[in-house]
Amino acid sequence: MFKQACLMATQQRSLSSLISVRELQSALGSVKILDGSWHMPNTNRDPYQEYLNKRIVGSQFFGIDTIKDTTINLPHMLPSPTSFADAVGKLGIDQNDHVVVYDTAGVFSACRVYWTFKVFGHQSISILNGGLPLWEKMNGPIETGPPSPVESKQYKVPKLDTELVRNYDQVLSNAREIESGKEGALVIDARPYARFTGEAPEPREGLSSGAMPGSISIAFNQVVQSGEMLNDDKLRQVFESNGVDISKDIITSCGSGITASILYLALERIGAKHLAVYDGSWTEYAAQNDAIIIKKQ
């Protein structure tokens, strides 16, 4: 039993923030696996029903649209520390577990779950590169139907790491600084370029497209191809070619905080240290009367 526990601990320590199918196959039984799938509302897809239909063996479902702040009318904002601890404990996870997150797109919404755990101080977490599609392609074990019940654990209520998250007042203040000619944090926008420039409309009715002052566009599909995140060397090339200095303060943003988390993971992997996600992202920002919006078309 002691040797087995040591082996499991060694496997957990060897897993980086982005792991391969083979690595997860080797770690089955020593990690906790979460399906973090999410889809845009206009796709009419139910991620939980898809989870019941097909999932990685032993996985539990992390509902991005249920484990959230329910007191405000914004999509999937961070839950309170108490709500997070309660939800994660019911999934059979505690602070000592290594968590691996995947989704049905490859590398997409799982990154939001990854960032959420990081915000609440859970460092032992990885993303499955290629997600469920690559897992299936490489004959990883699949199960269907209702998941087996798990024993709830006591997850100690964590503290929120305020360095990893930005709110509206903070990004508005940053936008005003840049407008006045001062150097602020760099905002990197993961939305499609046409929405960033203002040429294409936002998918959420009533929101203006456009961009924050001084922000740059690096759409999330520049760092993810065919459902897999690029290797670290290619990630560096993407950000360097767009003039990103990873030693500076960086805020990632998108439509509602999902694809901003993809950029968060990509930047974290290449060594960015002063890195945060704007939780409400464009859905919150563009809805405010005093937001500064630039049309670049």
Secondary structure, DSSP 8 states (H G I E B T S, - for coil): -HHHHHHHHHHHHH--SEE-HHHHHHHTTTSEEEE-----GGG---HHHHHHHSEETT-EE--TTTSS-TTSSSTT----HHHHHHHHHHTT--TT--EEEE-SSSSSTHHHHHHHHHHTT---EEEETTHHHHHHHTT--EE-SS---------------GGGEE-HHHHHHHHHHHHTT----EEEE-S-HHHHHTSS--SSTT----B-TT-EE--GGGTEETTEE--HHHHHHHHHHTT--TTS-EEEE-SSSSHHHHHHHHHHHTT--SEEEESSHHHHHTTSTT---B---
